[in-house]
Amino acid sequence: MTSTHTAKTAPATPDTPRAGAPRRVLRAVAIAACLPYLALKTAWLSGVHVGIPEGSEMLDPEHASSLAFANLLTLAMDAAVVVLALALTLPWGRRLPAWLMALPLWAATGLLAPIALVVPLHTLLQAVTGNGRGVAAEEAEASLDGWVFTMVYTGFGVQALALGALAVLYVRDRWGHLLRGRLSDLPAASPTAPARRTTAVAAALTALLPLTAHLLWSTGATVGLSAYQAERNDGVFPLLAGLDALAAGAAAVGVLLLAFPAGRAGAIRLRTAIALAWTGSAVLATRSGWTLLTGVFNQGTVDPSQEPTASMTLVYSVEMLVGILVLALGAHLFAERSAERVSER
């Protein structure tokens, strides 16, 4: 009797998932938020033009191949959100290698966090000021019905909130022991400390270029912008530029704190520095990577005035470099802390 009772009341091990009711609800919400987008993309790939008005540039035969590839890619990306929601809540997700979970979570953070922040903020600013019809309304007239933008970005916002909550719970359960403590707890004689310091300084210095550029663009400066972006007055681009500037600053501060945890910085919680570096680098790398990728897809199929300038391409390329440097630093740090924990057992 005693052994049976003990087996029933024993606490869960770190490898045992806790798929309680809140997680099941969040998983269902995240997956449900993906379904409209997946259905829409599937319809377009099948030749059904739902949501595409007559005369739309999306119906131009010259763009058919590039649009099909873009639709297939974005369909796969949203399907990956469904897989990620399952991995965050089902037992097999705990057995996946750490990098196979961390990389998709990092990419999802960078792609969904800006949408969750900028879309509501832009809507609020429009409601308060009453100025501008917004990018969605303007572009809908040319390419898509207005309801498509509303459905898509609402779905992305819900995905961001539900998946973000699941990610926090997953990280707490699987890697929470690596995030405890303060920066002063990091060993001063760490074998990877010199590499972390070098990488952190390189990332912080490199981040100065996108930080400066996005600060200028967020305040209305048009230097280095394409004619299309310079002339737009929908309020979205300055908000995104401001977010990118914050991301560059967060990434730089985060990695410097992790590399130089001495003095007053030592009192800062480790998870705070990691959150800054994680979120900042994810936003920089994924947003810039997606911008560069769509630029390649659209080359020769859009008005030349809409194509990124050489200056914009340079800024986006540097942002990707910053993200990669921060990611490398984080990988070294967590590998070392994991090894320390194993050796202490």
Backbone torsions as a table, in degrees:
resi	resn	phi	psi	omega
1	MET	NA	-40.3	-177.8
2	THR	-64.8	-44.5	-178.5
3	SER	-65.3	-36.7	178.3
4	THR	-64.5	-42.9	179.7
5	HIS	-64.4	-39.3	-180.0
6	THR	-64.9	-40.6	-179.5
7	ALA	-63.9	-33.3	-178.3
8	LYS	-76.9	-28.8	-173.9
9	THR	-105.6	-0.1	-179.2
10	ALA	-62.9	138.9	-180.0
11	PRO	-66.7	152.3	179.9
12	ALA	-67.0	142.7	175.8
13	THR	-80.0	164.7	179.0
14	PRO	-57.4	-23.2	-178.4
15	ASP	-88.7	-3.6	-177.6
16	THR	-93.1	117.2	-179.4
17	PRO	-70.6	151.5	178.7
18	ARG	-116.2	79.1	-177.1
19	ALA	-87.4	69.0	178.7
20	GLY	-77.5	-178.2	-177.3
21	ALA	-57.2	-45.0	179.9
22	PRO	-57.9	-39.9	-179.7
23	ARG	-70.6	-37.2	178.1
24	ARG	-65.4	-37.6	178.0
25	VAL	-67.0	-45.7	178.8
26	LEU	-61.8	-39.4	177.8
27	ARG	-62.8	-44.4	179.9
28	ALA	-64.0	-39.8	179.5
29	VAL	-65.0	-45.5	-179.3
30	ALA	-61.2	-44.5	-178.8
31	ILE	-68.8	-42.6	179.1
32	ALA	-61.1	-35.8	-180.0
33	ALA	-68.2	-21.3	179.1
34	CYS	-82.9	-26.2	-170.1
35	LEU	-60.5	-45.5	179.6
36	PRO	-59.8	-41.9	179.9
37	TYR	-65.6	-43.5	179.3
38	LEU	-62.7	-40.4	179.2
39	ALA	-65.5	-41.1	-179.6
40	LEU	-63.8	-47.4	-179.6
41	LYS	-65.1	-38.7	177.6
42	THR	-62.9	-40.7	178.5
43	ALA	-62.6	-44.6	-179.8
44	TRP	-63.9	-41.7	179.1
45	LEU	-67.0	-24.1	179.5
46	SER	-87.7	-1.4	178.6
47	GLY	93.9	4.5	177.2
48	VAL	-88.1	123.9	-172.2
49	HIS	-97.4	38.7	179.4
50	VAL	-62.5	132.6	179.2
51	GLY	83.0	-1.5	-179.5
52	ILE	-110.4	111.5	-176.7
53	PRO	-73.4	160.8	176.5
54	GLU	-61.6	139.6	-179.6
55	GLY	86.5	-1.4	179.4
56	SER	-65.6	144.3	177.5
57	GLU	-64.3	-19.6	178.7
58	MET	-70.0	-15.3	178.5
59	LEU	-93.9	0.2	179.6
60	ASP	-69.2	122.6	-178.9
61	PRO	-57.5	-27.5	-179.2
62	GLU	-66.4	-24.0	-178.0
63	HIS	-98.2	2.3	-171.0
64	ALA	-58.3	-47.8	-175.4
65	SER	-67.5	-44.1	-179.6
66	SER	-66.8	-38.5	178.6
67	LEU	-68.1	-38.0	178.4
68	ALA	-63.3	-41.9	179.1
69	PHE	-66.0	-43.3	179.1
70	ALA	-62.9	-41.7	178.7
71	ASN	-64.8	-39.7	178.7
72	LEU	-65.5	-41.3	179.9
73	LEU	-65.4	-47.1	-178.9
74	THR	-69.0	-31.0	173.7
75	LEU	-62.3	-44.8	179.3
76	ALA	-64.1	-38.0	-179.9
77	MET	-64.7	-41.8	-180.0
78	ASP	-73.7	-32.3	174.3
79	ALA	-64.1	-32.7	177.8
80	ALA	-64.5	-29.6	176.2
81	VAL	-64.1	-39.6	177.5
82	VAL	-62.1	-46.8	179.4
83	VAL	-62.1	-40.6	-179.4
84	LEU	-65.8	-40.9	177.8
85	ALA	-61.1	-38.0	177.3
86	LEU	-69.0	-42.9	-179.0
87	ALA	-63.5	-31.3	-178.9
88	LEU	-75.5	-12.5	-173.0
89	THR	-127.8	-10.1	-178.0
90	LEU	-109.8	155.4	-174.6
91	PRO	-54.6	-38.7	-176.7
92	TRP	-65.3	-21.7	178.0
93	GLY	-66.9	-26.5	177.6
94	ARG	-76.7	-20.1	-177.1
95	ARG	-91.9	-6.3	178.1
96	LEU	-70.6	148.6	175.6
97	PRO	-57.0	148.9	-176.2
98	ALA	-56.3	-43.2	-176.7
99	TRP	-66.5	-30.0	-178.0
100	LEU	-73.1	-18.8	173.5
101	MET	-96.0	-39.5	-174.7
102	ALA	-66.4	-42.2	-177.4
103	LEU	-63.8	-48.3	176.6
104	PRO	-62.6	-36.9	178.1
105	LEU	-65.0	-40.2	178.6
106	TRP	-63.9	-45.5	179.5
107	ALA	-65.5	-40.9	178.9
108	ALA	-63.5	-37.6	176.9
109	THR	-59.4	-46.8	-177.3
110	GLY	-68.1	-33.0	-176.8
111	LEU	-84.8	-37.1	-173.1
112	LEU	-93.3	-31.8	-177.8
113	ALA	-59.5	-44.7	178.4
114	PRO	-60.7	-37.8	179.4
115	ILE	-65.7	-44.0	-178.7
116	ALA	-63.9	-26.8	-178.5
117	LEU	-93.2	-46.7	-170.7
118	VAL	-75.4	-42.3	-176.2
119	VAL	-61.3	-50.3	177.5
120	PRO	-63.1	-38.8	-179.2
121	LEU	-65.2	-41.8	179.1
122	HIS	-65.4	-41.0	178.3
123	THR	-62.6	-41.1	179.2
124	LEU	-64.8	-43.7	179.8
125	LEU	-63.1	-39.1	177.7
126	GLN	-64.2	-40.7	-178.9
127	ALA	-66.5	-36.6	-177.6
128	VAL	-75.6	-45.4	-175.0
129	THR	-87.2	-30.2	-176.6
130	GLY	71.2	14.1	-177.9
131	ASN	-100.3	138.1	172.9
132	GLY	77.5	146.3	178.7
133	ARG	-94.2	-11.8	175.3
134	GLY	92.6	156.8	-177.2
135	VAL	-64.9	-36.6	-177.7
136	ALA	-62.8	-46.2	-178.6
137	ALA	-65.6	-40.6	-177.6
138	GLU	-68.3	-43.8	-177.8
139	GLU	-75.1	-27.7	-180.0
140	ALA	-62.5	-37.7	-179.8
141	GLU	-61.6	-32.1	-174.9
142	ALA	-91.2	-33.8	-170.5
143	SER	-130.4	-39.3	-173.9
144	LEU	-136.5	156.8	173.0
145	ASP	-68.0	147.9	-175.7
146	GLY	-58.8	-33.5	-177.4
147	TRP	-65.5	-24.0	-179.6
148	VAL	-63.7	-45.5	179.6
149	PHE	-63.9	-42.5	179.7
150	THR	-61.1	-46.7	-179.1
151	MET	-64.6	-46.0	-175.2
152	VAL	-65.1	-49.7	-174.7
153	TYR	-76.1	-27.1	171.8
154	THR	-65.4	-43.2	177.9
155	GLY	-61.6	-42.5	178.3
156	PHE	-62.0	-40.8	179.8
157	GLY	-63.0	-43.2	178.5
158	VAL	-65.7	-41.4	176.4
159	GLN	-57.2	-44.9	-177.9
160	ALA	-60.2	-44.7	-177.7
161	LEU	-68.6	-47.7	-177.3
162	ALA	-68.3	-46.2	-178.8
163	LEU	-67.6	-36.0	177.4
164	GLY	-61.9	-42.6	178.8
165	ALA	-64.6	-42.3	177.8
166	LEU	-63.5	-39.6	-179.7
167	ALA	-64.2	-41.7	179.0
168	VAL	-60.9	-44.2	179.7
169	LEU	-65.2	-41.1	-179.6
170	TYR	-65.5	-47.5	-179.3
171	VAL	-62.2	-40.8	179.4
172	ARG	-60.4	-42.9	-176.8
173	ASP	-75.6	-39.8	-174.2
174	ARG	-88.6	-39.2	-174.1
175	TRP	-123.2	10.5	-177.3
176	GLY	-58.1	-34.0	-179.6
177	HIS	-66.1	-21.5	178.7
178	LEU	-86.0	-12.0	-176.5
179	LEU	-102.7	-3.2	-177.1
180	ARG	-75.4	158.6	175.3
181	GLY	92.4	-171.9	-178.3
182	ARG	-116.5	170.3	-178.0
183	LEU	-61.3	-30.3	179.6
184	SER	-65.3	-16.6	179.3
185	ASP	-77.7	-14.6	177.7
186	LEU	-66.4	132.6	-177.1
187	PRO	-63.9	130.7	-179.4
188	ALA	-68.7	-30.7	-177.4
189	ALA	-96.8	31.2	-178.4
190	SER	-63.1	138.6	178.7
191	PRO	-65.7	-23.4	-179.8
192	THR	-98.8	2.4	-177.6
193	ALA	-58.8	-46.1	179.2
194	PRO	-59.9	-41.5	179.0
195	ALA	-66.0	-38.5	178.7
196	ARG	-64.0	-42.5	-179.4
197	ARG	-64.9	-44.0	179.6
198	THR	-62.7	-45.4	-179.3
199	THR	-64.9	-41.1	-178.5
200	ALA	-63.9	-44.6	179.5
201	VAL	-63.9	-42.8	179.1
202	ALA	-61.9	-43.7	-179.6
203	ALA	-65.7	-42.6	-178.2
204	ALA	-66.2	-42.6	178.8
205	LEU	-66.5	-40.2	179.8
206	THR	-66.3	-32.9	-178.8
207	ALA	-69.0	-14.7	-179.1
208	LEU	-63.1	-35.0	-179.8
209	LEU	-64.9	-55.9	178.0
210	PRO	-64.7	-32.9	178.1
211	LEU	-61.1	-47.3	-179.9
212	THR	-66.1	-46.2	-178.1
213	ALA	-61.2	-46.1	-176.7
214	HIS	-72.3	-30.6	174.7
215	LEU	-63.8	-42.8	178.2
216	LEU	-63.7	-46.3	-178.0
217	TRP	-66.5	-32.9	-179.6
218	SER	-70.8	-20.6	179.9
219	THR	-98.6	7.6	175.1
220	GLY	103.4	-3.7	177.7
221	ALA	-68.0	144.5	-178.0
222	THR	-113.5	4.9	-178.9
223	VAL	-59.8	129.2	177.6
224	GLY	83.5	-7.2	-178.1
225	LEU	-85.5	157.0	172.8
226	SER	-71.9	161.7	179.5
227	ALA	-60.4	-35.0	-179.5
228	TYR	-62.7	-50.4	-179.2
229	GLN	-68.7	-35.3	-178.6
230	ALA	-66.3	-31.4	-175.6
231	GLU	-92.9	-14.3	-178.6
232	ARG	-68.8	145.1	-178.0
233	ASN	-135.6	42.3	-177.9
234	ASP	-96.8	-8.4	177.1
235	GLY	84.4	-8.9	-178.0
236	VAL	-76.3	-45.9	-176.1
237	PHE	-59.9	-45.5	176.9
238	PRO	-60.1	-36.5	177.6
239	LEU	-65.0	-44.5	178.7
240	LEU	-65.6	-38.3	177.9
241	ALA	-64.5	-40.6	177.1
242	GLY	-63.5	-39.7	177.5
243	LEU	-64.2	-41.1	178.7
244	ASP	-65.0	-36.3	176.7
245	ALA	-63.9	-43.4	176.8
246	LEU	-62.3	-40.1	180.0
247	ALA	-63.9	-42.6	178.3
248	ALA	-62.5	-43.1	178.5
249	GLY	-65.3	-42.1	-179.8
250	ALA	-63.9	-42.9	179.9
251	ALA	-63.0	-43.8	-179.4
252	ALA	-64.4	-47.1	-179.9
253	VAL	-63.5	-43.0	-178.4
254	GLY	-59.7	-47.9	-177.5
255	VAL	-70.5	-34.4	178.0
256	LEU	-66.6	-38.2	176.7
257	LEU	-63.7	-41.3	-179.3
258	LEU	-69.9	-29.3	-177.8
259	ALA	-88.9	-28.7	-177.9
260	PHE	-128.6	73.5	-174.7
261	PRO	-85.2	20.1	-176.4
262	ALA	-85.2	170.8	176.1
263	GLY	65.9	-144.2	-178.1
264	ARG	-65.2	-25.7	179.1
265	ALA	-62.8	-25.2	-178.8
266	GLY	-61.7	-22.5	-178.9
267	ALA	-80.5	-11.4	-179.7
268	ILE	-74.1	139.7	179.1
269	ARG	-65.6	142.0	-178.4
270	LEU	-60.0	-41.6	-177.3
271	ARG	-65.4	-26.4	177.7
272	THR	-67.4	-47.0	179.2
273	ALA	-64.0	-40.7	179.8
274	ILE	-66.3	-40.0	179.0
275	ALA	-62.3	-41.1	178.1
276	LEU	-62.6	-49.0	-178.2
277	ALA	-66.2	-42.6	-178.8
278	TRP	-61.8	-55.3	-175.1
279	THR	-67.3	-45.4	-178.9
280	GLY	-61.1	-47.0	-178.6
281	SER	-68.7	-35.9	-180.0
282	ALA	-64.7	-45.6	179.7
283	VAL	-63.2	-45.8	-179.1
284	LEU	-61.0	-52.0	-172.5
285	ALA	-69.4	-45.5	-174.5
286	THR	-75.1	-40.0	179.1
287	ARG	-65.8	-44.0	-179.8
288	SER	-68.6	-39.4	178.5
289	GLY	-62.4	-41.7	179.1
290	TRP	-67.6	-38.6	178.5
291	THR	-62.7	-44.0	178.5
292	LEU	-65.8	-39.5	-179.1
293	LEU	-66.0	-45.3	178.9
294	THR	-66.5	-29.4	175.8
295	GLY	-63.3	-38.3	177.2
296	VAL	-67.0	-43.6	179.3
297	PHE	-60.9	-40.3	-173.0
298	ASN	-86.2	-5.6	-176.0
299	GLN	-60.4	123.4	179.9
300	GLY	85.5	-6.5	-179.3
301	THR	-112.3	-4.7	179.2
302	VAL	-124.7	166.8	176.7
303	ASP	-58.3	132.3	-179.7
304	PRO	-54.4	-27.9	-179.9
305	SER	-68.1	-16.9	-179.1
306	GLN	-92.9	-12.0	-178.6
307	GLU	-74.0	143.7	179.2
308	PRO	-59.4	141.1	176.1
309	THR	-76.3	172.1	177.2
310	ALA	-61.7	-37.1	179.1
311	SER	-65.3	-43.3	178.5
312	MET	-64.3	-41.8	178.9
313	THR	-62.3	-39.3	177.9
314	LEU	-63.3	-46.1	-179.6
315	VAL	-60.7	-45.5	-178.6
316	TYR	-66.5	-36.5	178.4
317	SER	-66.1	-40.5	178.5
318	VAL	-66.0	-37.5	177.6
319	GLU	-59.9	-41.7	177.8
320	MET	-62.9	-38.7	178.1
321	LEU	-63.6	-41.9	177.6
322	VAL	-60.1	-46.0	-179.9
323	GLY	-59.7	-41.8	-179.5
324	ILE	-66.6	-41.0	178.7
325	LEU	-62.9	-44.3	179.7
326	VAL	-65.3	-40.7	179.1
327	LEU	-62.4	-40.5	178.6
328	ALA	-64.1	-42.2	178.8
329	LEU	-62.3	-44.7	179.9
330	GLY	-63.2	-38.6	179.1
331	ALA	-62.8	-43.5	177.9
332	HIS	-63.8	-42.0	-177.9
333	LEU	-63.8	-46.8	-177.2
334	PHE	-72.2	-33.7	176.2
335	ALA	-62.7	-41.4	-180.0
336	GLU	-68.2	-43.9	-179.3
337	ARG	-66.2	-35.5	177.1
338	SER	-64.5	-42.4	178.9
339	ALA	-63.9	-38.6	178.5
340	GLU	-62.8	-43.4	-179.0
341	ARG	-64.3	-38.9	179.0
342	VAL	-65.2	-41.9	-178.8
343	SER	-68.9	-24.8	-179.9
344	GLU	-78.3	-17.8	-177.5
345	ARG	-75.0	NA	NA
